């Protein structure tokens, strides 16, 4: 009797191709010559029947029969998982496993599919009720939480908040696809983005751009191409006036400066608004980020307030009633 631990060694050309859950019927390039050479192509039991029919392949025989056949002639097995019994047996006998490489960003397909399921019938009732208008508050909140993670240098929070901002893009795109009057999908959004990136980087994607030779010239060129592309009538077209006031003042100053507006035409006057505008504008023109600088000062101030309150409580003093003298007593020294 043959020793059951001895297995036939597959002849050259035998292999197992493991499909990607995300990419479906996409086969790796390395599988093409194997498909041509194989005398028998099988699919494992975990492969969809529609894909099996499209490939013109037969269902895999029992693992032992498959291994025996692989010892006689080139056999190719297509499986959805390397752990499938037929795939595992053939691999144990010596057949190589070819995975299907996934491009960078392939996991975005999972995110799109999850969003579609949440929004579709049988999904989440709350998600199904949302509109562009109802989601606005979450977009703002998630953006500021991402900004805070960047300011804190918190890598774990940065990764999480980037996902939350991505969710807003997926959510709005899914809602937009349901609009009967003017539907568009996440693929349309991505396609427009690619077209924009390519069109505004001719020095990268085309034959070069003599106007671009460093980061500063590229920034100016971006604005020129954007204005021509959108056929804008004003240097201020496209500036979001709903952004925070300091950031808005800085953006207006930056845009007008690029259009050649002299700094002496910035708002004049002694009101707090005019003074704040000029400070923000001049800071931006000096290459600073006044919104970020002000946020940093505000956050440092908030932390000193909390530190003083903690010190007061530790001394048995109620911060709510300690008054100016108490605040000065417990105010932390400048670092």
Secondary structure, 3 states (H helix, E strand, C coil): CCCCCCCCCCCCCCEEEECCCCCCCCCCCHHHHHHHHCCEEEECCCCCHHHHHHHCCEECCCHHHHHHHHCCCCEEEEECCCCCHHHHHHHHCCCEEEECCCCCCCHHHHHHHHHHHHHCCCCCHHHHHCCHHHHHHHHHHHHHHHHHHHHHCCHHHHHHHHHHHHHHHHHHHHHHCCCCCCCCCHHHHHHHHHHHHHHCCHHHHCCCCCCCCCHHHHHHHHHHHHHHHHCCCCCCCCCCCCCCHHHHHHHHHHHHHHCCCCHHHCCCCCCHHHHHHHHHHHHHHCCCCHHHHHHHHHHHHHHHHHHHHHHHHHCCCCHHHCHHHHHHHHCCCCC
